[in-house]
Amino acid sequence: MVGNAGKGRPLRDPEAADRLGIKPGTLMNARSSGKGIFASLPYLKIGRTVRYFEADVDNFLARHRVKRAG
């Protein structure tokens, strides 16, 4: 895909949700409402097709990782 170098392959809702450990409906609700932690996850929309890039999902998980001291 043009312009997606280093982003990995595009993931459908069920694949992205599985990787995040949530239900696909949670992603759909976050997109439509713009609320919640998953609303900040970037996605690509062309017509009715929605895709999340692997790198974006991985970066999202890395940003929300909690490291405990000790």
Sequence and secondary structure as in RCSB ss.txt:
>XXXX:A:sequence
MVGNAGKGRPLRDPEAADRLGIKPGTLMNARSSGKGIFASLPYLKIGRTVRYFEADVDNFLARHRVKRAG
>XXXX:A:secstr
 TT TTS  EE HHHHHHHHTS HHHHHHHHHH  SGGGGS  EEETTEEEEEHHHHHHHHHHT      
